[in-house]
């Protein structure tokens, strides 16, 4: 049986709260400038929230040094939130350069476009590094 750790409990709570935010955002899709982008934000929050909750459930299986363990857990949280926040800002402002498919036909001020691009890219890189490290932290459970 899996045992919940303190980090695991926190990831579950953050994940379920993030999932709830995604559900609320789904109800608000028609109220924003770019509904396609809002749908992307909604799906991002719901999917990332579920991922964080799952990470929390399996956290006792992760074998990483303490500092790396903390980086991976909260790197995932911060990375996922940055991606979602960037997409959500884009849906409200019309920013489209960072996400051209969902943003097709929309544009925003240069500073907004830059902010969204930095948020999405930073969040993507951070979550990629954290999730890749998580995979290596789970490898010892295979043996």
Backbone as numpy.savetxt, mean C-alpha at the origin, in Angstrom:
# Nx Ny Nz CAx CAy CAz Cx Cy Cz
0.14 -24.59 15.04 -0.71 -23.40 15.04 0.18 -22.15 15.04
-0.23 -21.16 14.28 0.52 -19.91 14.23 0.28 -19.09 15.49
1.32 -18.41 15.89 1.26 -17.58 17.09 1.37 -16.11 16.65
0.52 -15.26 17.18 0.58 -13.84 16.81 1.68 -13.14 17.60
2.46 -12.34 16.90 3.49 -11.53 17.53 2.94 -10.12 17.69
3.68 -9.28 18.40 3.24 -7.89 18.56 3.20 -7.19 17.20
4.22 -7.38 16.38 4.22 -6.78 15.05 3.08 -7.36 14.22
2.86 -8.65 14.34 1.77 -9.29 13.62 0.41 -8.69 13.98
0.17 -8.49 15.27 -1.08 -7.89 15.72 -1.25 -6.48 15.15
-0.16 -5.72 15.15 -0.22 -4.36 14.61 -0.49 -4.37 13.11
0.14 -5.29 12.39 -0.11 -5.39 10.94 -1.55 -5.78 10.65
-2.10 -6.68 11.45 -3.51 -7.06 11.25 -4.41 -5.85 11.47
-4.19 -5.12 12.55 -5.02 -3.94 12.83 -4.90 -2.90 11.71
-3.67 -2.57 11.32 -3.45 -1.58 10.26 -4.08 -2.07 8.96
-3.91 -3.34 8.66 -4.46 -3.91 7.44 -5.98 -3.82 7.39
-6.64 -4.17 8.48 -8.11 -4.12 8.50 -8.60 -2.67 8.45
-7.90 -1.77 9.13 -8.26 -0.34 9.06 -8.08 0.19 7.64
-7.00 -0.21 6.98 -6.74 0.20 5.59 -7.81 -0.37 4.66
-8.20 -1.62 4.91 -9.27 -2.24 4.14 -10.56 -1.42 4.28
-10.88 -1.01 5.49 -12.07 -0.19 5.74 -11.99 1.13 4.99
-10.83 1.77 5.01 -10.64 3.02 4.26 -10.92 2.78 2.78
-10.46 1.65 2.26 -10.70 1.31 0.86 -12.19 1.15 0.57
-12.92 0.52 1.48 -14.37 0.37 1.29 -15.07 1.73 1.27
-14.68 2.59 2.19 -15.27 3.94 2.23 -14.93 4.70 0.95
-13.68 4.59 0.51 -13.28 5.26 -0.73 -14.09 4.75 -1.91
-14.42 3.47 -1.92 -15.23 2.92 -2.99 -16.59 3.60 -3.10
-17.16 3.95 -1.96 -18.45 4.64 -1.96 -18.34 6.07 -2.48
-17.12 6.63 -2.42 -16.92 8.03 -2.82 -16.40 8.18 -4.26
-16.28 7.10 -4.98 -15.73 7.15 -6.34 -16.43 8.18 -7.22
-17.76 8.25 -7.22 -18.42 9.21 -8.12 -18.18 10.68 -7.76
-17.66 10.94 -6.57 -17.52 12.32 -6.10 -16.21 12.99 -6.48
-15.30 12.29 -7.14 -13.98 12.86 -7.44 -13.87 13.23 -8.92
-12.79 13.94 -9.23 -12.55 14.41 -10.59 -12.33 13.26 -11.57
-11.53 12.27 -11.18 -11.19 11.15 -12.06 -11.64 9.85 -11.40
-12.80 9.34 -11.81 -13.35 8.14 -11.17 -12.53 6.88 -11.46
-11.87 6.81 -12.62 -11.01 5.64 -12.90 -9.86 5.58 -11.90
-9.28 6.73 -11.62 -8.18 6.79 -10.66 -8.69 6.48 -9.26
-9.89 6.95 -8.93 -10.47 6.66 -7.62 -10.72 5.16 -7.46
-11.15 4.51 -8.53 -11.32 3.06 -8.49 -9.98 2.38 -8.23
-8.93 2.88 -8.86 -7.59 2.33 -8.61 -7.19 2.52 -7.15
-7.47 3.68 -6.58 -7.17 3.93 -5.18 -7.96 3.01 -4.26
-9.23 2.83 -4.57 -10.09 1.94 -3.79 -9.53 0.51 -3.80
-9.20 0.02 -4.98 -8.67 -1.34 -5.10 -7.31 -1.47 -4.42
-6.49 -0.44 -4.52 -5.19 -0.46 -3.86 -5.35 -0.58 -2.35
-6.23 0.21 -1.77 -6.43 0.17 -0.31 -6.98 -1.19 0.13
-7.96 -1.70 -0.60 -8.56 -2.99 -0.23 -7.53 -4.12 -0.35
-6.80 -4.16 -1.45 -5.82 -5.24 -1.66 -4.63 -5.13 -0.71
-4.12 -3.92 -0.53 -2.99 -3.75 0.38 -3.40 -4.00 1.82
-4.61 -3.62 2.17 -5.11 -3.90 3.52 -5.17 -5.40 3.79
-5.67 -6.15 2.80 -5.71 -7.61 2.95 -4.29 -8.18 3.06
-3.38 -7.68 2.24 -2.00 -8.16 2.28 -1.39 -7.92 3.66
-1.58 -6.72 4.21 -1.03 -6.42 5.53 -1.61 -7.33 6.61
-2.91 -7.59 6.53 -3.55 -8.48 7.50 -2.97 -9.89 7.38
-2.76 -10.36 6.16 -2.16 -11.68 5.96 -0.73 -11.71 6.48
0.03 -10.65 6.19 1.40 -10.57 6.71 1.38 -10.67 8.23
0.41 -10.02 8.87 0.32 -10.07 10.32 0.05 -11.47 10.84
-0.80 -12.21 10.15 -1.13 -13.58 10.57 0.08 -14.49 10.47
0.89 -14.33 9.43 2.04 -15.22 9.22 3.34 -14.68 9.82
3.28 -13.53 10.51 4.51 -12.86 10.94 5.39 -13.73 11.84
4.80 -14.64 12.60 5.62 -15.49 13.48 6.51 -16.44 12.68
6.23 -16.61 11.39 7.06 -17.47 10.53 8.25 -16.74 9.93
8.25 -15.40 10.03 9.30 -14.59 9.41 10.56 -14.65 10.28
11.67 -15.03 9.66 12.94 -15.14 10.37 13.91 -14.09 9.83
13.91 -12.93 10.47 14.80 -11.84 10.08 15.38 -11.20 11.34
16.56 -10.60 11.24 17.08 -9.85 12.39 16.10 -8.75 12.80
16.10 -8.37 14.06 15.10 -7.44 14.60 14.96 -6.16 13.78
16.06 -5.48 13.49 15.96 -4.22 12.76 15.37 -4.45 11.37
15.78 -5.51 10.71 15.27 -5.82 9.37 13.79 -6.19 9.46
13.43 -6.93 10.49 12.04 -7.33 10.76 11.14 -6.09 10.85
11.58 -5.11 11.61 10.81 -3.88 11.78 10.74 -3.10 10.46
11.88 -3.02 9.76 11.90 -2.33 8.46 10.91 -2.96 7.48
10.91 -4.28 7.41 10.03 -4.98 6.47 8.57 -4.72 6.82
8.21 -4.87 8.08 6.82 -4.68 8.49 6.33 -3.26 8.18
7.07 -2.28 8.67 6.60 -0.92 8.52 6.97 -0.33 7.16
7.94 -0.92 6.48 8.23 -0.54 5.10 7.07 -0.90 4.20
6.49 -2.07 4.44 5.29 -2.46 3.69 4.14 -1.49 3.97
3.93 -1.19 5.24 2.84 -0.28 5.62 3.02 1.08 4.96
4.19 1.68 5.14 4.44 3.02 4.59 4.42 3.00 3.07
5.02 1.99 2.47 5.02 1.89 1.01 3.62 1.79 0.44
2.81 0.91 1.01 1.43 0.74 0.53 0.62 2.02 0.72
0.80 2.67 1.86 0.04 3.91 2.11 0.48 5.01 1.15
1.77 5.12 0.87 2.24 6.13 -0.09 1.65 5.91 -1.48
1.62 4.66 -1.92 1.03 4.37 -3.23 -0.44 4.78 -3.23
-1.18 4.32 -2.22 -2.61 4.63 -2.14 -2.86 6.14 -2.05
-2.08 6.82 -1.22 -2.28 8.26 -1.05 -1.98 9.00 -2.35
-0.92 8.61 -3.05 -0.61 9.22 -4.34 -1.73 9.03 -5.34
-2.26 7.82 -5.41 -3.36 7.54 -6.33 -4.61 8.32 -5.94
-4.86 8.40 -4.65 -6.05 9.13 -4.18 -5.94 10.62 -4.47
-4.76 11.19 -4.25 -4.55 12.61 -4.59 -4.74 12.82 -6.09
-4.22 11.89 -6.88 -4.40 11.98 -8.33 -5.87 11.94 -8.72
-6.66 11.14 -8.04 -8.08 11.04 -8.38 -8.83 12.33 -8.09
-8.40 13.04 -7.06 -9.06 14.29 -6.68 -8.59 15.47 -7.53
-7.30 15.48 -7.86 -6.71 16.63 -8.56 -6.67 16.47 -10.08
-6.74 15.22 -10.55 -6.62 14.98 -11.99 -5.20 14.70 -12.44
-4.26 14.58 -11.50 -2.88 14.28 -11.87 -2.84 12.95 -12.64
-2.01 12.91 -13.68 -2.04 11.72 -14.54 -0.67 11.22 -14.99
0.37 11.99 -14.81 1.68 11.62 -15.35 2.25 10.34 -14.73
2.05 10.14 -13.44 2.59 8.95 -12.78 1.81 7.69 -13.14
0.54 7.85 -13.47 -0.33 6.71 -13.76 -1.15 7.03 -15.03
-0.50 6.96 -16.19 -1.12 7.46 -17.41 -2.34 6.68 -17.89
-2.47 5.41 -17.58 -3.64 4.66 -18.06 -4.89 5.11 -17.31
-4.85 5.10 -15.99 -6.00 5.54 -15.21 -6.20 7.05 -15.31
-5.12 7.77 -15.65 -5.20 9.23 -15.70 -5.44 9.80 -17.08
-5.63 8.95 -18.07 -5.80 9.43 -19.45 -6.89 10.49 -19.54
-6.54 11.62 -20.16 -7.49 12.71 -20.36 -7.53 13.72 -19.23
-6.70 13.54 -18.22 -6.69 14.45 -17.08 -5.30 15.03 -16.90
-5.23 16.17 -16.21 -3.95 16.78 -15.87 -4.13 17.66 -14.63
-3.00 17.99 -14.03 -3.02 18.83 -12.83 -1.81 19.76 -12.87
-1.68 20.60 -11.86 -0.54 21.50 -11.76 0.75 20.70 -11.70
1.83 21.32 -12.16 3.13 20.65 -12.20 3.53 20.16 -10.81
3.32 20.96 -9.79 3.71 20.54 -8.44 2.89 19.34 -7.96
1.63 19.29 -8.30 0.79 18.15 -7.93 1.23 16.91 -8.66
1.50 17.05 -9.97 1.97 15.92 -10.76 3.27 15.37 -10.16
4.19 16.26 -9.79 5.47 15.86 -9.22 5.27 15.16 -7.88
4.41 15.71 -7.04 4.14 15.13 -5.72 3.58 13.72 -5.85
2.61 13.55 -6.73 2.01 12.23 -6.94 3.06 11.25 -7.46
3.87 11.71 -8.42 4.90 10.84 -8.99 5.88 10.38 -7.90
6.33 11.31 -7.05 7.26 10.96 -5.98 6.62 9.98 -5.00
5.38 10.22 -4.63 4.69 9.34 -3.67 4.54 7.93 -4.23
4.07 7.83 -5.46 3.83 6.52 -6.06 5.15 5.77 -6.28
6.16 6.47 -6.79 7.45 5.80 -7.03 8.15 5.40 -5.74
8.13 6.29 -4.75 8.76 5.98 -3.46 8.03 4.81 -2.80
6.71 4.87 -2.79 5.92 3.78 -2.20 6.14 2.47 -2.92
6.23 2.52 -4.24 6.45 1.29 -5.01 7.81 0.69 -4.70
8.84 1.53 -4.67 10.19 1.04 -4.39 10.29 0.49 -2.96
9.74 1.23 -2.01 9.79 0.80 -0.62 9.06 -0.52 -0.42
7.86 -0.64 -0.97 7.11 -1.88 -0.79 7.76 -3.05 -1.55
8.36 -2.78 -2.69 9.07 -3.83 -3.43 10.25 -4.37 -2.62
11.04 -3.47 -2.05 12.19 -3.88 -1.23 11.70 -4.65 0.01
10.69 -4.12 0.68 10.18 -4.75 1.90 9.58 -6.13 1.61
8.79 -6.24 0.56 8.16 -7.53 0.25 9.18 -8.54 -0.25
10.18 -8.09 -0.97 11.25 -9.01 -1.41 12.00 -9.54 -0.19
12.29 -8.67 0.75 12.97 -9.09 1.98 12.09 -10.04 2.78
10.78 -9.80 2.77 9.84 -10.69 3.46 9.93 -12.11 2.89
10.04 -12.22 1.58 10.17 -13.54 0.96 11.41 -14.25 1.51
12.53 -13.53 1.61 13.75 -14.14 2.15 13.59 -14.48 3.63
12.79 -13.72 4.34 12.53 -14.02 5.75 11.65 -15.25 5.94
10.92 -15.62 4.91 10.07 -16.80 4.97 10.78 -18.07 4.48
11.90 -17.93 3.80 12.62 -19.09 3.26 12.99 -20.14 4.30
13.43 -19.75 5.51 13.77 -20.78 6.50 12.61 -21.68 6.87
11.38 -21.26 6.69 10.22 -22.09 7.03 10.05 -23.25 6.05
10.69 -23.16 4.88 10.58 -24.22 3.90 11.40 -25.45 4.29
12.44 -25.23 5.06 13.36 -26.33 5.38 13.03 -27.06 6.58
